[in-house]
Amino acid sequence: MSLINQRQGFRRTRMTHSFWGFDPILTVAVGLLLFIGTLLVYAATRDWYAASGLDPEYYLKRHVINIVIGILLAWGTTVIDYRMLRAYTPVVWGLGVIGLTAVLIPGIGSEVNGAQAWIPLPGGFQIQPAELAKISIIVGMSMLLSEYRHENDEPTNKDVIQSLLIAAIPVGLILLQPDMGTVFIISICVVAMIGASGAPTRWVVGILLVALLGGFGATKLGVIKEYQVKRLQSFVDPNADSQGAGYQLRQARITVGSGGFLGTGLFDGPQTNGRFVPAQQTDFIFTVAGEQLGFLGSGFILLLYLTIFMRAFAIARRSTDAFGRLVCIGVLSWFAFQTFENIGMTLGLMPMTGVPLPFMSYGGSSMFANLIGFGLLQNVYARQRG
């Protein structure tokens, strides 16, 4: 009897260690980004709202609520062993497709900045299904690419084709919105996951060629709207759209450059307080860091992101099964490219695509998706140590 109790106690200890044994470095890095992002969202909106006679803490309160909900979702993601997540993959993918379909239905979805990508919710909140679709695509492709049925432990052509269909249906729905920034990010995830799965190199090369031809064709057929074309033109020539995308790009550069080495100080940025950069609390949150925290503070933020990428790669490399490894690769490529795209467009190094900065920008759907991705990384890390 004592031997049975001893074994049961060992199992409980092992399960507790597995559940609570999260990566502390990854946790601290994400926590610091959430904290800094909260300060920057407040700094980007406080003075302007106060001067307009509005609640200066409006965005701060909503941002904190989004973080709290996101943390609960991250915790919920860690409750179920990721190896059991395979059974729920069709449900997760199906919900993602339903959300992307619903947003296109008149009367359900709403149009913001030229894209019908949001579903209004009570209390002034809204959800963007395309952000959460990233999770369903990553999990769905990981399941198919990890279910090897042959001797070489590599996905067959049939496996790759099925995984591409898993991504193609949501991507097609996102193109109808249209949301090209999210499509680019998902495309990078697809290429990275297929490459990491051990599939033949010709698949990666082929996907890249199809993406290039698809982008050219979308431009010619008018799938890419006029405002998106102007964003691309302003990337090549900032004076091409002097009152629109070109203006935003110039102001973003001025704001980042005005911070110098140490910055103007939190809440003391004249460019930010003057509201010269549109969408500064969302897509252009990094301009607030550049101005008010300077090169030193911005460099620290980049160091935190680099830490997250390195820890995600380490978790993927140490994963004991293909499913967990591919999930980590998908989340890593998503976080890395979206961070590069956001900061790159702020500095004029990438075209403007309207994607938020992970863990820092204001936005509920983006925050929820990012923290679910964080939860998936911690899930794989905890169970591979259990």
Disulfide bonds with the S-S distance in Angstrom:
none
